[in-house]
Amino acid sequence: MFRRLLLPVIFLILAYGFWISPNVKEIAAGVAIFLFGMLFLEEGFRALSSGVLERLLKRTTDKLWKSIVFGVLSSSITQSSSLVSLVTISFLSAGLILLSSGIGIIFGANIGTTTGAWLIAGFGLKVDIAAYAMPMLAFGIVLVFQRSKTLKGMGYVLSGLGFLFLGIHYMKEGFEAFKETIDLAKFAVSGFPGLVLFVLIGMFATVVLQSSHATLVLIITALSASQITYENALALAIGANIGTTITAIIGAMTANYQGKRLAAAHLIFNVVTGALAIILLSPIVWVVDDIAFHVGIANDDYTLKLAIFHTVFNVMGVAVMVPMVPRLVSFLHQKIKKPHEKLAEPRFITNAAFEFPESLIEAVRQETLHLYDNAFEILAHGMHLTRTCIKSEIDLDHYIQNHTSQIDFDLDETYNSKVKNLYADLIEFISTAQNKLPLENSDRLLELRDASINIVTSIKEIKHLRKNISLYIQSDNADIRKEYNKLRYQIAKVLREINELENTTAENRDILALDEIKASTDKESILTTNNINMMIREKKITANMATSLMNDLRYAHDAVWHLTDMAKALFGAKDMASKEAEKLMALTKDDVDEISTQPK
């Protein structure tokens, strides 16, 4: 809800600003260019680090003070607390670092980001940085188009710095020109009401810009043009710090429990720091004035004093919160609990099934069917097909040709939660049961074991197929798109046939239909293989496409065969006489090969 409302609000504010003064366009452009530069800079450091951040993170988080130092240094170098946070969350989620270490890094990153204020106030506003921006952009963009990862990373960093400098220049020029039409300083509010009002404005600006760094640059450039008072600028800086937690909370909504814990820690830290800064504003300002006097900063150089203030209250926040980290970790563990993993569990195989061979075999069959039902989602979604379309009576070929939208789901996570545990329990149960059954029953048990193996094997084949299917079903090349849609159709066809067998009574099941699917799949594979060379010669597809298609033909073929064999084991005849009759009527491998090689 909040995210849906945010964009219209931003557009309305921009439209109103553009209406009241043309100079707002220059300020807005400066902010946009600055944010674009931050994206480039983050991308550059991501490319150049090549795992350096990750390796350092492993080595420097065994103690809280090391984590804080890592947070300070990494965010100071990259000028991106978001990049540092992303790496931290990924390591925390994987269990490679402790929550206390993650909290320490966030604390340090808050201090590290204050170096940006020093650079802008001490250098960015004292020099014509636009003159430096242009060469950086020129060289940077050239490097971005290079193949070398290192050169590309350097290009992103140079371009990012160029865009940052250019954005600061436009913001500075915009505020200087803006003062000629509207003097925002006239709207300054003094006292405690002004402090609260501008803290809230700072929070809102950070939520809109999604970057406290960008908000701080905006505050410093406005302060340098005397568009806001020093007192109001301090309140805005406090608000910007608190505002970063709102963006972290929004980001953590889709994160796992560890990400939520870290976002909560970030929120608590910044709210406590902000509250202390508001309560102790006067003493902090005295400390800032004293530091400024001793380091030789002029009394009226408010931009540098703002940078000092930003550092002082963040360091103060860390100093206050560090002794409380153990209690904070305990509190977060208590309030944001690790969710219970909903792993699929056996429904039918129990110790009671060992009482009679018949009940045991039926329990195993039902459990294997349960395994397949759980795998069905993976098999369908892996081909970007819905379970509804497969289970319906719609024309599959027409549906597949006209529905190439992708289904976004985590195949590995679904496999781990719905299949892996159940499959392991089933195999273990069958292994135990084999020694307790007569020979004729043991053979049936092995059939069902092979069926469960075929289910899992087919999932792995679909996983291999999914990558290229995702790539080519939305390709502009109609020929390759057509070939991959054929593979989707083959899988969908066998899944539909299995669904029909599952929902048909035993006496009405047509098991031979599975052999026909095998034969048609083989025939289609041979035809496609023969056509590949022709398509390459006629330049309908590239050699890379052809290689992918040849590999994927095999994956699709094997998936169909494994699924049909599984279905035969699950839905075929149960008594020996009927099974023998099915075997006599079933097509052999030679029969299938003969049919598939016949001309169409």
N, C-alpha and C positions, 0 to 999 in steps of 0.2 A: 504494500500500500504506500509506504513512505517513498520507495524508489519510483513508483508510478507518478506520484505527485511532484517529485523533485524536478524532473525535466521541464514540465510546463511552467513551474515557478521560476526556474532559471531563465527560460525564454522570455517570460513576462518582464522580469527585472532587466534583462538586456534590452528588450524593445523599449521599455520606458526610459532607460538610460540613453539610448541612441536618440530618442525623441527630444529629451530635455537639452542635450548638448552633443554636438558632433565629436567633441574631444573624448567622450566616453568610448567611442569606437577605438581610439588609439590605445586607451588603457586596457580595454577588453582584448584587443589584438595582442597587446603585450603579455597579458596573462595567458592567453591561448598559446602563443609562441613559447613562453616560459614552460608551460606544462608539457608541450610537445618536446621541448629540449630535455625535460626530466625523463620522459619515456625513452628517448634516444640514449641518454646517459645510462639509464638502468639496463637497457638492452646491450650496450657496449660493455659494461662491467660484467654482465652475465656471460657474454661471449669470451671476454678476456680472462675471467677467473678460471674457467675450465676445471672446476672442481676445487680450486684453491680455497674458496670460502668454506666449502664443505670439509676439506681436510683440516683447515685451521679450527673449524668449529669442533671437530672431534677431539683435537688436542688441547683446546683451551677452555673446556667447560667442566673440568673435574672439580673446580672450586668456584664459589660465587664471585669472588673478586676478579677471577680470570674471565668469567662470563661478562661481567660489566665492562672490563677493559676491551674485550673483543667487540662488544656492542658499540663502544665509543669509537674505536679505531675503524671498524668496518663501515659504520654509517658516516664517519668523517671523510673517509676515502671515496666511498661510492656516492656520497650525498643523496642516499636513498635508503631511508629507514624501512620502506616497504619491501625492498629487495632483501634486506637483512631479515625482516620479519618472515618473508616467504620461506627462506632457507631454514630459519628457526622452527617454523611450524612443521615443515616437511620432516625435519629430523626428530622433532618431538613426537609427531604422529607415528613415525617408524620405531619409536622407542630407543633411539640412539642417544638421546640426551634426556636428562631429568627435567621436570617442570620447573624446579628451582633454578636450573641453568638457563632455561628459556626466559624466565622472569628477569634474571640478571642481564641477559642480552638486551631485553626490551628497555630495562632501566638505562643501560649504557647507550643504547641507540638514541634515547631521548636527549642525553647530554651531547652525543655526537652530532645530532642535527643542528645544535646551536652554532656549530662552526660555520654553517651556511650564512647565518645572520652576520657573523664577523666579516666574512668575505665580501658580502654585499655592502654592508655599512662602511667597511674600511677600504675597499678597493672599487667595488662596482659603482659607487656613487661619486667617487673622487676622480675617476678617469673616464675618458670617452671610450667606453667598452664596445660601442658599436664598430669602432675601427678595428678591434680585435676579432669581432664576431664574423665579419665578412671573409677574411682569409681562412678562419677555422671551418666555416661552412663550405667554402670552395674545396679545400683539401679533404675535409671529412666526407663529403658526398662522393668524391672520386674514390676514396678508400672503401666506402660502403659497398660499391659495386664490384669489389675484388672478390676472387674465389677463396683466398686464404682467410681462415677463420680469425687469425690474429689481426690481419690488416682490416678485415671487416669490423672487428671489435674496436680497433683504434679509430676507424672511420665514424662509428656510432658515438664514441666518446667525444671526438673532436666536434662532430656535428651537434651533439647534445650541448656541449659547452657554448658553441656558437649560437644556438637557439636560446640558451639561457641568457647569454649576454644581450642578445637582440631583444628578448622579451623585457629584460630590466630596462634597457634603453627606451623602449616604447612606453613602458609604464611611467618612467621618470618624465619623459617629454609630455605624456598625456596629462599627468597631474599638474605640471608647470603651466600648460596651456589651459587646463580646466579651471585654474584659479582666476583666469581673466573673465570667465563667465559666471561661475559659481564658486564661492569660497566656502568649502565644507567646514572650515574651522569655526565659522559662525554658528554651526549646529553643535558645537562642543557642549557637553554636559559635565558639570563639575560635581564633586562630592560623591557620596556613596551611590546615589541613583545613576550617575554617569558611569561609575565603575561597573555596576551590574549590567546596565544597558550595553556597554561596549564589550563586556565579556560575552554576552549573548550574541552580539553582532559578529564577534570573532569566531564563535562556535559555528554560527550559520555559514559564514564565509568559507570556513574549512570544510564543512559538509558539502557545500556547492562545488568547491574546487577540488575536493577529495585529496587535499595536500596541505598540511600545515606549513610546509616549506614555501609553497606558493603564496599562502596567506601572509606569511611573515615578510616576504619580498614586497607584497602589496602594501603592507603596513609601513615598512621602512621607506619605500619610495614616496608614499603619501606624506609621511612625516618629514622627509627631506624637502618636500615642496610646501611645507607648512599647511597642508590641507587638514591635518588632524593635530591635536595638542599632544604633548608628551605624555600627560596623564592618561588620556584616552588611548594612546598607542600602547601603553603598558597593559591596560585592561584588554585590548584587542589581542595582545600576545598571550595573555593568560587564557582567553577564550579559544584561541587557535590551538593551544596545547590540549585543552579539554575536548575540542572538536575532533581531534584525530581519533579519539576513542570511539566516537560515533561511527566513523568510517570503518574502524576495526570491528565493531559489533556487527555492522551490516555485512562485512566480509565473512565473519564467523558464523553467520546464520546457516551457511551451507557447509561449514567445516565439521570435522568430527569432534568428539568430546574434548580432545586435547587442544584443538584450535579454540574451542569455546572457553576453556580454562585460561589460555593465554590471553585471549581478548578480555576476559573478565579481570585478569591481573592488570592488564594495560589500563582498563577503565578505572579500577580502584586507585592505581598509582597516579594517573593524571588528575582524577577528581580530588584526591588528597592533596597533591601538589598545588592544584589550582586553588583549592580552599585555603591552604596555608598562605599562598601568595596574596589572596584577597584580604585575609585577616591581618597578615603581617606586612601589608604593602608599604606602610610608612617606614618601618625599620629596614626593609629590603632596599627601598629607595635611598636611605642614608648610607647603607653599605655600598650601593652602586656609586653614589657620589664620592664616597671615600676612595673606592678603587680607582675611579676615573681621575681623581686628583693625584693619586700616587703614581699612576702610569702616564700622566701627562695628557689626558684627554680634556679638551676645552669644556668649560661648564655648559656651553650652549650647543655642544655637539651631541644632539639628542639621538641621532641614529646609532652612534657607537655606544651611547649609554643604554639604549634599548637592547643592543646586543649583549652588553654586560648583564643587564637585568634578566634577559632570557636564559643566560647561562647560570646565573646565581640561583634563580628559583628552581631550575631543574636539578642542579647539584644538591640544593637544599632538600628537594623531594626525595632524591636517592638516599641521602644521608639519613632521612627520617624513616624511609621504608626498608632499608637493608636489614636492620635488626628484626623487622617484623616478617621477613620472608618465610621462615619455617612455619609460623602461624598462618600466614597467607596461603601457603601450599596446602596445609592441613584443611583450611577453610574451603579452598577450591575443590579439593578431593571429596569433601563432604557434600558440598552443594551441587557440584556438577559430576555426577557419578558416571563411571564407565558403563555404557549400555550393555544389557545382556545380549550376547550374540545369539541371534535366532538361527541356529544351525538345524538343518533338516535331520530329524531323528526317525529311526525305524518305527513303523506302525504295526507290522505283522510278525516279524521274526522275534519270538520270545522263547524262553526256556520251555514254556508249555508246549510249544510246537514239536518238541522231541518225543512226545508221548506216542505219536503214530506217524509212520512214514508218509502217508497220504496228506495229512494235515501239514506236515513239515514242508513237503514239496509245494503245496498250494500257498503256504505262507511265503516261501521264497519267490514263487511266481508273482504273487501280489506285491511283494516288496520290490521286485524288479520292475514291475509295472509302475509302482510308486516312483522309483528312480527315473524311469522314462518320462513320466508326467512332469517331474521337476526339471528334467533336461529339456523338455519341449520348448519352454520359453527361450532358452539359450539357442536352440537350433533354429527357431523361427526368427527371433530378433537378430541373430547373427547374420541372417540373410536380409535384414531390414524388411521383414514381413511381420504382420501382426498375427497373433494366434486366432483372432476372430476371422480373418480372411481365409486362413487355412481350414478352419473348421466349418466354414459356410459352404454354400453351393455356388458361389460366384465363379465366373470364368477366370481361372488362375492365370492363364497366359495373358489375357487382356488386362487383368489387374496389375500384373508385374510390369508390363510395358508402360503403364500409365501412372504407376506409383513408384517414384524413385527417391522419395524423401527418406532421409536416414533416421533410424531409431537409435537414440543415444542411450546406451546402457553399459554398465561395467561388466563385461563378460566374465572376467576373472573373479570378481567379487560374488557374482551370482553363482558361479560354479563352486566357489569355496563354501558358500552358505547353504546352497540347495542340493548339491550333488556330492561333493568330495567326502564329507563325513558319512553320509548315507551309503555311498559306494564302499567305503572302507569297512563299515559294519557288516554290510551284506557279504562281501568277500570273506571276512573273518568267520561269519556264521556258517557259510557254505563249507569252508575248510574244516570247521569243527564237525559239521553234520555228516560229512562224507564217510567218516569212520564208523558211523552209527547206523548206516543204511545198507540194505541188501544191494547186490551189484546192479540189478535192473533199475532200482531207484537212484542209485549213485550216478548212473549215466544221465538220467534226466536232470539231476542236480548240476552236473557239469555243463549241460546244455544251457541251463539258466545262468550259470556263472559266465559262460561265453557271451550270453545275451547282455549281461550287465557290462562286460568288458567292451562289447560293441557299442553300447550307448556312450561310454566315456570316450572311446576312440573317435566316434563320430563328432563329438563335441570338439575334440582337438583338431579334427579336419576342418570343421566349420570355423574355428578360430583362425586357422591358416587362410581360409578363403575370405574371411571378413575384411581383411585389410585392402585387398585389391577390389573386392566388390564395392566397398565404400568409396573407393577412388573412381572406379569406372562407370558405375551406374548413373553418375551425373556428368559424365564426360561429354564434351562437345562432339567427340568422334562417334557417329551413329553406329558404325560397324562394331567397335569394341563394346559399346553399350549393349548392343543386341546380343553379343556372345555371352556377356556376363549375366544378362537377364535370362538366357537359356539355362545357365547353371543354377540360378535362383529357382527357376521353374522345376528343374529336376529334383531339387531338395524339397520344394513345396509339394510336388506331386506325391513323393513317397510319404511325407508327413501326413498328407490328407488321406492317403490310402490306409496308413496305420490308424489314423483317427476313426475311419469308417470300420475297420476291423474291430477296434476296441468297443465300438458302440453297436456292433452287430452280434446277434446270438450265435453260439458256437456252431449250430447246424447250418446256418446261412452264410458263414464266412467263406470267402473265395481266396484261399491262400495262394492259388496259382497266379492271381493278379500281381503278386510281388515279383514273380519270375518275369512277367511281361515288362514290369518297370525296369528290372535289371537289363533285359534285352534292349529296350528302347534307349536306356542310358548308354549302354555300350555302343549302340549304333550311332547315337548322336555324337559321342566322343570321337569315334572313327571319322565321321563326316567332318567334324570341326578340325580334327588334326590334319586331314587331307586338304582342307580349305585354307589353313594358316599360311602355307607357302604362297598360295595364290594371292591372299590378301596382302602379304608383304611385297610381292612382285608388283602388284597394282597400287602399292603405297596407300592402301586403305588403313593399315595399322603399322606402327613402328616395330622394330625388332624387339625393343623392351616390352612392348605390349604383347607381342607374340610369345616371348619367353614366359611372362607372367601367366598368360592364358594356358600354355601347355602344362605348366605346373598345377594350375588350378583345376584343369580338366581332370587330372589324376586325383586331387583332393575330393572333388565333387563325386567322381566315380566311386571312390572308396567309401565315402560317406553314405552314398545310396546303398551299396552292397552291405555295409555293416548294419545299416538300419533295417534293410529287408531281412537279413539273417536274424536280427534281434526279434523282429515281428513274427517270423516263423516259429521261433522258440516260444514266444509268449502266447501266440494265438493259434498255433497249430494243434493238431489232434492230440489227445491225452492218452487214450488207450493204444496198446501196441498194434492191434489190427488196423485201426484207422491211420496210425502213423506210417505203417508199411504201405497202405494204399496211397497216402500222400506222396511218399517217396517215389513210388512207381510213376505217378502222374507228373511229379515235379520235373522241371527242366534241369538237366545237368549243366555243368560248366561248358562242356562241348556244345550242347544244344544252344545255349545262350550265345556262344561265340559264333555259331553257324548262322543264327538268326540275325545277329548284329552285322554280319558281313554281307548279307543279302542286299542287293540294290534296292533303293527306296522306290 
